[in-house]
Amino acid sequence: MFAWWGDLVSRIRFVVIGLVAAAMLGLAGYGIGLDDHLSSGGLFDPTSESSEAGRLADAAFGRNHYADVLILYTAPEGKTVDDPEFARKIVDHLNELPRRYPEQITGINAAYWPTETGKLSGSQIASADRKHAFAAIAIRGDDDTTMVRNYRAVKDVFTIPGVDTQVAGLQPLAGTLTDTIAADLHRMEILAFPAVGILLFFIFGGLVAASLPLIVGGLTVFGAFGIVEFLTEFTEVHSFVSPVVSMIGLGLAIDYGLFIVSRFREELAEGYNTPTAVRRTVMTAGRTVVFSATMIVASLGGMLLFPQGFLKSIAYGAIATVTMAALTAITILPAILAVLGPRVDMLGIKRFRKTKPAEEIENGFWGRSTRWVMRHPIKVAVPLILALVLLILPIGNLAFGGFSEKYLPPDNPTRLAQQEFDRTFPLRKSDPIELVFVSTDTNAIGKLWKQAGQAPGLAEPFGVPSRSAEQPEVFRTTAALTDSNDAGPTIDYLRGLDQPEAVRMLVGGVPAMQKDSIDALLSRMPWMIAAVVLITTLLMFLTFGSLVLPIKAALMSALGLGSTLGILTWIFIDGHGAGPLNFTPQPIQSNMLVVIMAIIYGLSTDYEVFLLSRVVEARAQGASTTEAVRIGTAHTGRIITAAAAILLVVVGAFAFSDLVMMQYIAFGMIAALLIDATVLRMLLVPATMKLLDDDCWWAPAWMKRIQQKVGLGEPVLDDAHPRNANLVDLIQTTPVTDPITLRLPVVREPDAAERPSRTETAAATHR
């Protein structure tokens, strides 16, 4: 199929370029304004008791807008909030807000001073010393997406000249998150793009070749934004999708472009004409890109097993991005290469532009280093495995948390405002425990309410339940917690109360939602791990015809993932580096752990596929297992290292984020890339494959028969080698798994001087 596709793209190259470019640019245009359609919701489990409590309360009482925006006012030195001039400025400003911004602000929920639209006023909204008072402002909207958009439109109107004002609340936190993400994307644009371009120039040695992966990366990211915009029409998409799409899309698309362009230049260096080089490139590197993307999609798809909308939206966006990256890599990029041909090396420096022939690559640095590794496999493997296990050990301190203002830097104004508000008004925190009663028996509700008031961890007893005017059988009450991060005992006590048959009591509120969300993640995580490992193992078996290779790949990925999580725990939970990175040590946001696991496992499998594809290709041409590993590592070593370096540059732009959740992913990917592209792929994989030797290709006979019937390998492509017309150069991606059947005389590994060329080996095998 890939040979046919390569021929087709080469023949109709201008049509492919026009259609794909038009489609991508159309999606990019459609995706303009995506930020206005993204949400801050979806962090919690919608199937949980706490979410059900929230839905019941919203239906009966309307959406709770009490903590949308909380403005903390501090009186001047020597005065109190009762000072007439001080009070007049604030009251005039609060009365003006709903009149000037009726589309964004519905009114004043509470203020110390009476206002035109105020629902609550009085001494309970001021501190005991009357140095501080606050106002609670309602933002218009019945869903998170609308509320975030409306708040961002008026975020700068809450301060008053000459008045000490601090803005806190749920919407300022969500708006700051969105603004921080936008700043991260801008940083990537001004830092990562130019840096990647320079890096590609030195990798390829020419402007034309270096520009091709950048073109693919840009089209992929902007096209993916259009798909995400389309998704917002049907489901809530979290604002965190934008940086994930940019990071993964740009990094992977450029990596795929790097693999495609590098292979095309190799084929030209071997002497093939442009159409043949394009066909062979699509059949080899293009095929590997497709299977690599499939593996990553399978890993990212594991997030769809979780109920949280946040994880589902990240999965949708990331899957769309990876798919777009693979699509552009096998459509518009080969078409452009078919147009350019040898001119792909134009506008460059000859010293860097030279593409080495296969023989020189196989006897270069990577070939020699791999030969050394396979001469000392145990000496290499054992110390490396022990080192990775040591990196895994900090996972013992891994802890999960919910979303809070502490995910912003310690000096962030919104975080400081929220912390000051919580200290000044501990009973007015924006994250109380909420109880929802459903019953017509008020006596039974009263008895249960009194028992609930004895729960541990409450800063004050639950208030008298209020009755819904719309649904008289629904009652609601709230209470603040002394420590929202230790809400477990309170929630367990409340849910453990014996409920009368006539009453149904649901425990809700942000602390309960966070606990239920973490519980849902922990209960479903084993299923995610099992599903991802099973699917990737099956795909790798169908691709390579071996059961041992997928199992080895899973173990290698587990080592890399475990050591990465250990490093993240050591940094972000244990707090090493908190000062330079400007964050507060704290539990990892529970949803982010799943995102990190899916992305890192997918990337690990990605590099494994690229390495094994070249190993299998050499194996199919008649090389021994040892020689195939050496050849495969030699051909992919420089490319994988360059691909990892490019992705490091892209990810590195997000390492400077002010949002600690973004730093999780950035530093997680940095650690994973460094471990994966060096320790695992270039050292541990060759060492273990040397120890396994021909057992690498083992699979039960019945599985081999299935693989031969439905396997994803390609048939032999016979191309007369241009250097010698009477020799045939073979490419066969379905692996040779039985050297005895083929009667390959593998006696010893030849020295470099003795080793035949690839063409000679293929010809001898073919004869």
Secondary structure, DSSP 8 states (H G I E B T S, - for coil): -HHHHHHHHHHTHHHHHHHHHHHHHHHHHHTTTGGGG-BS---S-TTSHHHHHHHHHHHHH----TTSEEEEEE--TT--TT-HHHHHHHHHHHHHHHHH-TTTEEEEEEESS--SS-S--SGGGB-TTSSEEEEEEEES-SSHHHHHHHHHHHTTSS--TTSEEEEESHHHHHHHHHHHHHHHHHHIIIIIHHHHHHHHHHHHSBHHHHHHHHHHHHHHHHHHHHHHHHHTTTS--BTTHHHHHHHHHHHHHHHHHHHHHHHHHHHHHTT--HHHHHHHHIIIIIHHHHHHHHHHHHHHHGGGGS--HHHHHHHHHHHHHHHHHHHHHHTHHHHHHHHHGGGGG-SB-HHHH----HHHHHTSHHHHHHHHHHHSHHHHHHHHHHHHHHHHGGGGG--EE---GGGS-TT-HHHHHHHHHHHH-GGG-S--EEEEEE-S-HHHHHHHHHHHTT-TTBSS-----EE-SSSTTEEEEEE-BS-GGG-HHHHHHHHTS---TT-EEEEESHHHHHHHHHHHHHHHHHHHHHHHHHHHHHHHHHHHS-SHHHHHHHHHHHHHHHHHHHHHIIIIIS-TTHHHHT-----EEHHHHHHHHHHHHHHHHHHHHHHHHHHHHHHHTT--HHHHHHHHHHHHHHHHHHHHHHHHHHHHHHTT-S-HHHHHHHHHHHHHHHIIIIIIIIIIHHHHHHHHGGGGG---HHHHHHHHHH------EEEE-TT-TTSEEEE--S----HHHHT----S---TTT---HHHHHHHHH-
